[in-house]
C-alpha cells in the first residue's frame, strides 16, 4: 500500500530524514518509535504533505501513485489520514460542518454525489458511538477549548468518519490520562480491518499494549536502525533507547 | 481645493440661506460654512486624513451635481424595490434621495404613539423645536474638519427621528441613502437627528445605494441622542457600487445611563470614511462597537472611531476586523479618551487584519488618552496572513486549499457578523460574505 524508498527530507536547510525505507501492506499496523528529535514527526509531516519540509531524495508511492506529487488534500482524498500530535484549534468553524465538507470533497474527488443531511447524520451517530465522543463537542468550533483528551478523541472521530486506507497516528497517546488512552486506543482498534493500514508514532509502550502492532521500527537520527515485531517495543521499554544506540555504535566500530 | 468648487459651494450656500435661512438651522448652517471656509477640504496633510490617501482630495476634483440641480423624485418606487434589504418589509423605511429625505417614498409602519419621523425643518418649526435646537450639530464640537462643516453648511431636507418614551419598536428603522448617478456625478449630504427617549428601544440600519454608473459621493451625518435606560442598536451596511464614495459620520451621545450596540459592515465602494463617535456623557454607560471591512479591488475603507469617556463607570468594547485583498487599502484609527472624571472606566479596543495580497495595505492606529487614574483600558492590533497551521489541518482532511481559505476567512468574519442582532440583516450580510469568499 505504502512504499517509502530512501526518503531524505530537510526543513530550513537542516537535514532531518536521512534515508528512510519501509513498506506497509493493507491490514498491517506498524509502530514507529524513537527518541526525541529522531525525525518521527517529520516523517508524519512529509507523508501528509506539509510544505515546509523539502524532500531532497527518495520516493513515496501510495496505492501505486507518486505521493510526493500530490497536494495534502489529494493525499487525503486518496485515503491518507494524519491524526495530529497537536490538533489545531480553529475558532468559528463548526466541527460538524468541517467534517461534512471534508467528506463531501472526498466523495466529489471519487465522482460520488454529496451526502444528504440525513445520511450524514446517520453516519455521524454511528461513528460517535464507536469512538465514544460526545455530541456537544461536535457542535462546537474545531477543537476550540477542548481538553487534550477531547482533541485526540476528535482526531480518531475524524478518522472514523473519513475511513482512510492509511492512518498515521502521530503521538496520539501524548497528554492522555489512562482512561482517555483506553478510549482512544479502543476507538483505533475498532477501526482496524484488513483493508486499512495504520502507522503509530509513539514514545511509549502503553498505547502499543492496546494496539498490538505487527511491526515495530526504531528511528534514530533520521534513519530506521532496527525493525522487529512487537517484542522489540517491550525491549525498548525495558532497556531504553541507549541499548540501540550502543548497538549502532558497536556495529559502526566493527 | 479648486477655487471653482469654493465658488460653486458659496453660490449654492447663498441660495439656500436666502430661501431658508431665517431660523436657528440657518444660523447653524452659517457657522458651518464659516468653519468650512476656514478648514477647507481635508488633504493628506491633515493628520486625521493622512492615511485616507489622495482619494479624498480626488473626490472633489469631479463636477458634482448637488441635489438642487436634480429633478424631484428622480428615483422611483421600482428603483427602490430592486434595492431593498432583507427585513425591509417589516421595517420603517426612510428613503433619502440625493441627500434629501423623501416622505413620499418612505413607509412608516410604527404608530405615531411610538415613533415620529418628520422632515427636519418641519420638526424644528413645531413641537420638537426645543429638542432639535438643543441637540442638532453637537457633532461640530468634536469634528472640526471641512467635510463635516460642508455637510453642516447644507443642512436642508434632513430628517428628525424621535422614538417616544418607553416605546420598544417592533419595526426596525431602515434608512436608505439613494444616489441618482444615472446622468451626473452626484454629491449628497444627508443629515439626520435621532432622538431616543427614556426606556425606548430602537434598531437602526443605515445603507447606501447608488443607481446608475456615474460616481456618487455621500457626505452624511447622523446624530443619535440616547436617553436613560434606552437601548439602541445601530447597523451600517456599505455594499454599494465601486464608484460610490461615502464620508459617513455617526455621532452617538449617551446622555443618560443607557446601552448601545453598533456594527459597521463595509464591503464595497470607492473611498469610504466612517467616523464613529461615541460620547459617554453619563455615568454607567455601556457600549459595544464592532466593525468588519472585507475589501477587494481598489476600495479604500477608513474607520475612525472615538470613544469619549466623560463620566465614571462606563464600559466600552470595540472590536474591528478587516480582510483586504487585491489593492484594497484600509485604515483603522481608534481613539479612547478617558476624562479626569471618568474613574472606573473599562475601555477595550482591538483591531485585527488579514492581508490576502501583497498589494493590500492596512494602517492601524490605536490611541489611548487617559486622564483618570483608576481605569482599565486595553488596546491591540494585529496584521497577518491566514493561520498556516489551520490551513494545513483542513487540507489534510481533504478540503482544497481555496475552500479551506474561505472557511477560515468566513470564521474570521463571523466574530463580527454574529454581532448583528437583527436576524434578516445578519443572514443577508452572511450571504454576502459567503458569496464574496466563495470558491469558484
Interface residues (C-beta under 8 A of the other chain):
Chain A: X48 X49 X50 X51 X71 X72 X73 X75 X76 X77 X81 X82 X84 X87 X88 X90 X91 X92 X93 X98 X99 X101 X102 X103 X105 X106 X109 X141 X142 X158 X162
Chain B: X387 X389 X390 X392 X393 X394 X395 X396 X397 X398 X399 X400 X401 X403 X404 X407 X408 X410 X411 X412 X414 X415
